[in-house]
């Protein structure tokens, strides 16, 4: 492996070239069979990357949606950080589909973060693909007025091996056994000399206006809005006005087979991205999806070496009266700050939800040797919650998941739902072991077992008891099989009855060939005084980044109650060109008695400029809603 070769192009420009990546999967520390050449150039305002990705045995394209890499398809990832605590990653595949996100707490990913950056790819037969990437330096909020800009970087490459279905992953900076590719510890420092000049601006910003023509339930209206962002050195201030979310795919219904926990739907709205990764806590205190039709929002992000802060104020629209609840003085606001320490981080937060219920608290995380982590969290909102979490995760070796939780309130913060009675506390410990080998058969085994106890203090009665045994194995490179057994005893505080559940879960994932896969799940057993049978099967097809199809069917049956729920869903994406594609989503669900059909045609006419044609049909309990929309938006930077 070569070392950094640094050449000053100009007094404020620098080049880094890299090749001969080293594997960290499989055959650790072996040279990659597929060669890679990367040239990184940093000038006064832009990071530029050019790469040649050689494919000794051909390359595959297995994902077409931004930020959703799937399977073992070819990809390249660039990782960059200023302090090894918080960073960014930018990825691309041969079809020029981008992925990007934030890295925080050294290795935790926040893929919802998106930024506008330029990329292009070109295929040269089946044995080579090349790319170009241009990333604005202001993304990193670098103070380029300093004499030297210091960045930590790494490059990651995934490519195919000779054996069909296998792949290799390599990196420019070597990654230790069991390490995570996104761990900022595995980066090298480069120092970029910069010349001071008066031409640098102390601030920058962007405006993203949109205009849409909306036809909804036989009524036509014009809708406008904008997102404004201003950067002042370490401060980012953002405003969203009347955001339009009709072009965001509908949520897929989910079966709630774990009744003790609320289902949290993923956040897809752009406003709740940059800065909101700070709210990713072990015990969730802020759920952005509880905020519905927003008409105005303010956000402030502050980032300075060891401290990061997110503050926001959001005004919602009363959809029944079509008026802003700003007039009623009911807002949602919150502040979250994290201070990075040498051994972990310290955080505090405050939430005021719709002007009536407030919550506050703090958390402390210790980064310990051998990838161990200890987190303590305290929340106060009427009552108090105490949460302690101790864990170790590794791709190979011993895993630990242990903790303690005390809940004084059954409903603490209005954005966090816990379906336990007040005064419940839980103690749990799970131990596991992951084993991987480079053989063709039986190349991976994962085993864990343990128990969890939740006690409800009422006449000294045990409220809940739970155990678990998990086994996963890969008999060959194309097949993964799982089995999980969960015995549990659970109480109902209202009826004071106890239920004994014995659930068996089976799952398998099979790669039928290089472009098709099949997943199946089956769960059965005694379930809250009844007997559960749950079936699920899904199919995925991806042909060279041109067409992607995913479809599935699930069915839940409670035998004694004669209750039955079904979900049929399908997602199709056709990519006509690197700049134009159509997405189709359909579901028919008896879980919430709804049907959805979403169609979206998107054309990227310029970097940061998009045109949309959207049709949404929704039928919920026989109440239908039709939306037809034409929308255009463009990013203006200044």
C-alpha positions, 0 to 999 in steps of 0.5 A: 500500500502506498503512503500519502503523496502530497504535492502543492499545486498552488499556494492554497491547493493540495493533491492526495493520490491513493491506490492499492487498497487493503482489504478488511473483508474478507481475507483481512490485510490482503491486497484487494483483487480489484485495483483502485486509483483515487486522486483528491484535490483540495482548492480554496472552496472545493474538494474534487475527487477523480477515481478509476475503479477496476473490476477484475470480474465485472461490477454490479449495480444493486441500488438506485435510491439515494442513501439506500445501498443494498447488497454487494454492489460496487461502490466508492465512499469518501470519509472526511472529518475535522476532529475525528468525533464528527464527520461526513461520508459521500458515496457513489456507485457506477450508476451515479447514485449518491449516498451521503450522511453524517457521522457522529460520536465517532462511528454512528451514522445519520443517513438522513443528512443530505447536501448538494454536491456534483458527481458523474460516472462513466462505464468502460465495458465491464472491467472499469468504471470512473467517477468525478466528485465535487464537494463544496468545502463550506459543507464542513464549515471550515474556517478557511481564513486560518493558515492551515486547514486540517482534515482526516480522510479515508477512502472505502471501496467495495467490489466483486470477487471471482466467486459469484455472489462474493465481494470484497471491501478495502480501505486506504487507511487500514481498518482493524479486525471487527472495526467499522468502516465509518469509524473516524478513528480509521482516518489519516490527517492531511494539512492544507496550507492556505493563503490569507486573502480578503476575498474570503467571505465570512458568511454564505447561504442558500435559498431553495424556493419552489412553485407547485400547481396542486390539484386536490379533490377537484380543487386547484391551487398554487402553492409556494414556499422556500427553505433559507440557510445562512452560515456564519463561521460555526453557526448555521441558521435555517428557515422553512416556510410552507414546506411541500411534502407531497413528493415524499413517498408514503409510509409503509404500514407495519405490523406491531407484534411487539406491543410494549413499544411504539412504532417509529416511522423514519423521518423523510422531511429535509428540515429535520435533517442537519443538526437533528442527529444530536437527538439520537438518544438511547431513550428517545425524547423527541420524535419529529414525526409527531409534528405534522403540517408545518407552516413555519420553522426556525433552526439554529445549529452551532458547531465549534470544535468540542461543542455542538448545539441544535435549537429549533422552533416549529409552528404547525398548521391546524388542518381542521381550521386551516389556520396556523396554531402560531395564532394560538401561541402553541409552538414546539421548541427544543434545544439539544447540546453535546459537549465532546470529552476525551472519554466520550460526550456530555449532553443536555436537552430541553423540549417544550411541546405545543406550549403545554408540556415540557421535558428536560434532562441530560446524558453522559457517554463513556467510550471504554477500551475494547469497543465498550460503551456506557451511557447514562441518561436522565429525563424529567417531565412531570416524573423522572426516567433513568436509563443506563445502557452498557454495550459492545458491538463487533462484527466478530467476537463478543457482543454485550447488550445490558442495561437498567431503566426506571420509568416513573411516568407511563407517558413522560414526554409527549413525543416519547411513548412507553406503555408501562405503568408508573414505577416500572423498572427493567434490568436486562443482559444479553451476551452474544458471539459473532464468528466469521470465516473466509470459507465458502461454506458455513462462513458466518455464525452469530449466537446470543442469549440472555434475559430481561426482567421488567418489574412493576412494583404493586403488592410486590408482584412481578410484572414482566419477565422475558428471555431470548435465544438467537442463532444466525448462520450462513451455510453458504455465501448466498444464504442467511438463516435466523432463529429466535426464541422468546419466552416471556411472562407479561402482566396487564395492569388494567385487568391484572391478568398475566400472559405467558408468551412463547414466540418462535421466529424464523427468517431466511435471506437468499440471493437467487442470482446476481440480481434477484433475492428473496426474504421470508419470515415466519413467527408463531407461538402463544401470544397474549392469551391467543395463538399467533401465526405471522407470515412474510415474504418479499422479493427484490430485483435490480437490473444494472441500475435501470430497473428496481422492483421490490414487492412483499406480502405479509399476513398476521393471524390470531387464531382464537380471536379470528383476527386477520391482517394483511399487507401487500406492497410494491415499489418500482423504480425505473431510471431512464437516464442519470437525471430522470427516473420514475418511482411507483409505490403501492400498498393495500393494508388491512392494518389501518384499512388503507390503500395508497398509490404514489407515482413520482416522475423526477427530472434533475435538469441542473445540479440542485434543480429538480422538476416533479410530476406527482400523483398520490391516491389514498383511501383510508377507511373508505375516505379517498384523497387525490393529489396531482401536482407539478412542482419545480425547485432550484437551489440558489447559493450566494 
